[in-house]
Amino acid sequence: MGFLSSLFGKKVDYAQLLKDGAIVVDVRSKGEFQSGHVKGSMNIPLDQIKSNAQNLKKKNKVLILCCASGMRSGSATSILKKEGIECYNGGGWKKVNQYI
C-alpha cells in the first residue's frame, strides 16, 4: 500500500460496485432529495439511518451513501459500518450520479 493510500484508504470503484448491484442511499432530507437525486436511489434521511439499519442489512447488498457534500453520508457510513453493513461514502450525490 502506498503512502497516500495509507492516509486516505483504497480508491473505491463505485461504477463497478453499482454494476455488481450496490444500492445508492441518499441521506439528505426528503425536500433535498425531491429537488434532484441519483436515479434509482433510496432516500433515508440521516436522522433515520440508525432506525433503518436492520432493514438495510436484510437487503444483503453493498451500499453507497451520498448527500449534498459528503458530510452527512460520511456520518451515515460510520453508523452503518458499526451495524456490520458493507457501505461506502460516495460523497455528493452529483458525484455518485456520474457512475450511473
FIDOSE-510630 format. One line per field, with one value per residue: residue number from 0; residue in one letter; y, z, x of N, C-alpha, C in turn. Coordinates in pm, whole numbers, plus 50000, padded with zeros to 5 digits. Last residue first. Layout:
N
seq <- [NUM / ...]
type <- [A / ...]
nv <- [Y / ...]
nw <- [Z / ...]
nu <- [X / ...]
cav <- [Y / ...]
caw <- [Z / ...]
cau <- [X / ...]
cv <- [Y / ...]
cw <- [Z / ...]
cu <- [X / ...]
REM end
This chain:
100
seq <- [99 / 98 / 97 / 96 / 95 / 94 / 93 / 92 / 91 / 90 / 89 / 88 / 87 / 86 / 85 / 84 / 83 / 82 / 81 / 80 / 79 / 78 / 77 / 76 / 75 / 74 / 73 / 72 / 71 / 70 / 69 / 68 / 67 / 66 / 65 / 64 / 63 / 62 / 61 / 60 / 59 / 58 / 57 / 56 / 55 / 54 / 53 / 52 / 51 / 50 / 49 / 48 / 47 / 46 / 45 / 44 / 43 / 42 / 41 / 40 / 39 / 38 / 37 / 36 / 35 / 34 / 33 / 32 / 31 / 30 / 29 / 28 / 27 / 26 / 25 / 24 / 23 / 22 / 21 / 20 / 19 / 18 / 17 / 16 / 15 / 14 / 13 / 12 / 11 / 10 / 9 / 8 / 7 / 6 / 5 / 4 / 3 / 2 / 1 / 0]
type <- [I / Y / Q / N / V / K / K / W / G / G / G / N / Y / C / E / I / G / E / K / K / L / I / S / T / A / S / G / S / R / M / G / S / A / C / C / L / I / L / V / K / N / K / K / K / L / N / Q / A / N / S / K / I / Q / D / L / P / I / N / M / S / G / K / V / H / G / S / Q / F / E / G / K / S / R / V / D / V / V / I / A / G / D / K / L / L / Q / A / Y / D / V / K / K / G / F / L / S / S / L / F / G / M]
nv <- [50624 / 50791 / 51038 / 51025 / 51078 / 51358 / 51429 / 51365 / 51362 / 51046 / 50777 / 50579 / 50245 / 49932 / 49650 / 49656 / 49649 / 49870 / 50026 / 50100 / 50284 / 50500 / 50567 / 50645 / 50872 / 51043 / 51061 / 51182 / 51434 / 51507 / 51516 / 51703 / 51592 / 51241 / 50879 / 50550 / 50243 / 49913 / 49579 / 49381 / 49271 / 49360 / 49361 / 49610 / 49776 / 49698 / 49780 / 50065 / 50248 / 50383 / 50508 / 50694 / 50917 / 51135 / 51122 / 50988 / 50793 / 50714 / 50528 / 50566 / 50582 / 50845 / 51068 / 51378 / 51670 / 51752 / 51540 / 51567 / 51793 / 51687 / 51484 / 51536 / 51282 / 51036 / 50792 / 50504 / 50272 / 49940 / 49723 / 49551 / 49566 / 49821 / 49950 / 49874 / 49997 / 50266 / 50285 / 50167 / 50348 / 50338 / 50290 / 50569 / 50789 / 50689 / 50481 / 50611 / 50753 / 50537 / 50219 / 49883]
nw <- [48724 / 48799 / 48841 / 49086 / 49264 / 49230 / 49319 / 49590 / 49750 / 49880 / 49922 / 50157 / 50167 / 50341 / 50485 / 50821 / 51098 / 51238 / 51181 / 50926 / 50983 / 51096 / 50884 / 50691 / 50808 / 50796 / 50519 / 50452 / 50561 / 50388 / 50119 / 50009 / 50000 / 49980 / 49986 / 50003 / 49880 / 50007 / 49902 / 50041 / 50205 / 50308 / 50581 / 50622 / 50602 / 50833 / 51025 / 50988 / 51046 / 51265 / 51152 / 50967 / 51027 / 50996 / 50717 / 50520 / 50261 / 49949 / 49698 / 49339 / 49078 / 48999 / 49251 / 49246 / 49327 / 49499 / 49665 / 49842 / 49985 / 50106 / 50268 / 50326 / 50242 / 50190 / 49958 / 49861 / 49608 / 49617 / 49387 / 49167 / 49009 / 48916 / 49154 / 49173 / 48941 / 49013 / 49235 / 49350 / 49577 / 49686 / 50035 / 50239 / 50299 / 50391 / 50222 / 49981 / 50012 / 50025 / 49910 / 50000]
nu <- [47652 / 47852 / 47747 / 47619 / 47820 / 47825 / 47574 / 47583 / 47905 / 48007 / 47999 / 48115 / 47994 / 47945 / 47828 / 47728 / 47754 / 47701 / 47915 / 47840 / 47636 / 47781 / 47957 / 47769 / 47660 / 47882 / 47906 / 47670 / 47719 / 47941 / 47898 / 47725 / 47466 / 47500 / 47522 / 47653 / 47609 / 47615 / 47573 / 47307 / 47106 / 46873 / 46912 / 47027 / 46807 / 46673 / 46862 / 46866 / 46676 / 46767 / 46993 / 46868 / 46728 / 46891 / 46947 / 46675 / 46679 / 46587 / 46758 / 46791 / 46709 / 46924 / 47010 / 46819 / 46634 / 46442 / 46392 / 46607 / 46527 / 46295 / 46401 / 46756 / 47003 / 47109 / 47057 / 47204 / 47228 / 47343 / 47515 / 47549 / 47770 / 47754 / 47828 / 48096 / 48193 / 48164 / 48333 / 48599 / 48793 / 49121 / 49189 / 49305 / 49462 / 49709 / 49763 / 49764 / 50006 / 50197 / 50063 / 50085]
cav <- [50550 / 50649 / 51022 / 51019 / 50939 / 51278 / 51457 / 51283 / 51434 / 51192 / 50822 / 50718 / 50341 / 50055 / 49697 / 49668 / 49536 / 49771 / 49974 / 50008 / 50155 / 50437 / 50524 / 50533 / 50754 / 51006 / 51009 / 51044 / 51350 / 51511 / 51402 / 51728 / 51709 / 51354 / 51011 / 50658 / 50364 / 50043 / 49686 / 49449 / 49196 / 49365 / 49250 / 49490 / 49785 / 49680 / 49637 / 49981 / 50168 / 50307 / 50405 / 50586 / 50792 / 51114 / 51082 / 51099 / 50772 / 50831 / 50531 / 50570 / 50453 / 50761 / 50961 / 51264 / 51603 / 51854 / 51568 / 51451 / 51796 / 51802 / 51449 / 51548 / 51420 / 51066 / 50936 / 50558 / 50409 / 50029 / 49810 / 49553 / 49444 / 49712 / 49965 / 49838 / 49851 / 50216 / 50296 / 50168 / 50263 / 50400 / 50243 / 50445 / 50812 / 50804 / 50451 / 50521 / 50825 / 50634 / 50340 / 50000]
caw <- [48680 / 48785 / 48726 / 48964 / 49251 / 49200 / 49179 / 49500 / 49696 / 49875 / 49784 / 50145 / 50129 / 50278 / 50394 / 50682 / 51019 / 51235 / 51319 / 50941 / 50923 / 51170 / 51015 / 50665 / 50786 / 50927 / 50600 / 50407 / 50620 / 50535 / 50172 / 50004 / 49919 / 50033 / 49931 / 50064 / 49852 / 49999 / 49934 / 49929 / 50175 / 50163 / 50522 / 50635 / 50501 / 50703 / 51010 / 50966 / 50924 / 51281 / 51254 / 50922 / 51026 / 51130 / 50815 / 50584 / 50405 / 50036 / 49810 / 49477 / 49143 / 48952 / 49165 / 49310 / 49238 / 49407 / 49560 / 49754 / 49905 / 50016 / 50160 / 50362 / 50255 / 50329 / 49972 / 49965 / 49647 / 49630 / 49505 / 49240 / 49088 / 48820 / 49101 / 49280 / 48949 / 48892 / 49252 / 49214 / 49558 / 49594 / 49897 / 50214 / 50254 / 50456 / 50366 / 50009 / 50004 / 50132 / 49901 / 50000]
cau <- [47531 / 47885 / 47837 / 47537 / 47774 / 47944 / 47608 / 47501 / 47791 / 48018 / 48016 / 48074 / 48096 / 47899 / 47933 / 47686 / 47802 / 47593 / 47905 / 47954 / 47602 / 47671 / 48009 / 47860 / 47575 / 47825 / 48017 / 47689 / 47613 / 47948 / 47974 / 47870 / 47499 / 47423 / 47551 / 47579 / 47686 / 47550 / 47666 / 47372 / 47227 / 46885 / 46836 / 47111 / 46913 / 46608 / 46830 / 46985 / 46656 / 46643 / 47010 / 46957 / 46653 / 46834 / 47047 / 46746 / 46664 / 46605 / 46664 / 46840 / 46701 / 46814 / 47058 / 46883 / 46727 / 46494 / 46294 / 46601 / 46651 / 46287 / 46308 / 46614 / 46955 / 47073 / 47073 / 47115 / 47261 / 47228 / 47512 / 47422 / 47755 / 47732 / 47692 / 48002 / 48190 / 48097 / 48188 / 48545 / 48676 / 49027 / 49189 / 49235 / 49325 / 49646 / 49761 / 49652 / 49878 / 50184 / 50142 / 50000]
cv <- [50533 / 50564 / 50874 / 50997 / 50923 / 51131 / 51380 / 51308 / 51350 / 51255 / 50972 / 50764 / 50479 / 50150 / 49818 / 49718 / 49538 / 49650 / 49867 / 49947 / 50054 / 50296 / 50449 / 50478 / 50630 / 50879 / 50964 / 50980 / 51205 / 51419 / 51400 / 51609 / 51723 / 51474 / 51115 / 50791 / 50479 / 50151 / 49818 / 49550 / 49249 / 49290 / 49246 / 49369 / 49660 / 49686 / 49607 / 49834 / 50070 / 50221 / 50320 / 50474 / 50671 / 50986 / 51053 / 51051 / 50884 / 50792 / 50658 / 50570 / 50451 / 50624 / 50872 / 51165 / 51492 / 51795 / 51670 / 51479 / 51685 / 51813 / 51563 / 51512 / 51419 / 51212 / 50975 / 50705 / 50456 / 50166 / 49902 / 49639 / 49446 / 49581 / 49856 / 49846 / 49804 / 50064 / 50243 / 50166 / 50279 / 50301 / 50323 / 50408 / 50685 / 50812 / 50566 / 50481 / 50734 / 50704 / 50435 / 50123]
cw <- [48529 / 48735 / 48699 / 48839 / 49121 / 49177 / 49136 / 49354 / 49593 / 49825 / 49772 / 50003 / 50121 / 50257 / 50321 / 50598 / 50873 / 51150 / 51330 / 51081 / 50933 / 51115 / 51095 / 50797 / 50763 / 50914 / 50737 / 50480 / 50577 / 50599 / 50323 / 50047 / 49902 / 49943 / 49998 / 50003 / 49904 / 49965 / 49918 / 49984 / 50050 / 50114 / 50370 / 50569 / 50503 / 50591 / 50878 / 50945 / 50898 / 51158 / 51269 / 51027 / 50991 / 51139 / 50952 / 50697 / 50472 / 50179 / 49890 / 49577 / 49288 / 49021 / 49128 / 49206 / 49313 / 49309 / 49459 / 49636 / 49800 / 49927 / 50058 / 50242 / 50296 / 50351 / 50111 / 49984 / 49747 / 49673 / 49499 / 49365 / 49177 / 48893 / 49001 / 49231 / 49059 / 48897 / 49131 / 49223 / 49415 / 49568 / 49813 / 50066 / 50227 / 50424 / 50443 / 50155 / 50033 / 50130 / 50016 / 50000]
cu <- [47534 / 47768 / 47869 / 47622 / 47696 / 47904 / 47732 / 47534 / 47715 / 47890 / 48033 / 48104 / 48036 / 48016 / 47880 / 47803 / 47762 / 47631 / 47797 / 47953 / 47716 / 47646 / 47903 / 47915 / 47660 / 47741 / 47969 / 47808 / 47630 / 47844 / 47983 / 47956 / 47650 / 47455 / 47462 / 47620 / 47601 / 47652 / 47591 / 47473 / 47298 / 47010 / 46845 / 47042 / 47000 / 46710 / 46759 / 46951 / 46770 / 46611 / 46884 / 46966 / 46739 / 46750 / 46987 / 46837 / 46743 / 46575 / 46691 / 46726 / 46749 / 46821 / 46940 / 46933 / 46798 / 46597 / 46345 / 46507 / 46649 / 46410 / 46298 / 46527 / 46808 / 47033 / 47023 / 47151 / 47157 / 47278 / 47390 / 47416 / 47631 / 47706 / 47659 / 47859 / 48094 / 48086 / 48112 / 48392 / 48626 / 48914 / 49090 / 49241 / 49246 / 49497 / 49697 / 49648 / 49760 / 50048 / 50112 / 50090]
REM end
